Amino acid sequence: MAGAISKNARRGGEKILTSRWGGAIKMKSVFENGKLRHVAYCEKSGNTARKPKDLM
């Protein structure tokens, strides 16, 4: 079936977010104090934040 493409495959791909320092924003998971937390970090400056929007 040629028309059977999932909605995830149809997406235009991941948008690359850029921080105010000019680096790409990536997400990573950190396990500390028995909890798994997700943090956003700038590849260029190394700054971290809870949400990607905080780095823009």
Secondary structure, DSSP 8 states (H G I E B T S, - for coil): -TT---HHHHS------B-TTS-BEEEEEEEETTEEEEEEEETTT--EESSGGGG-
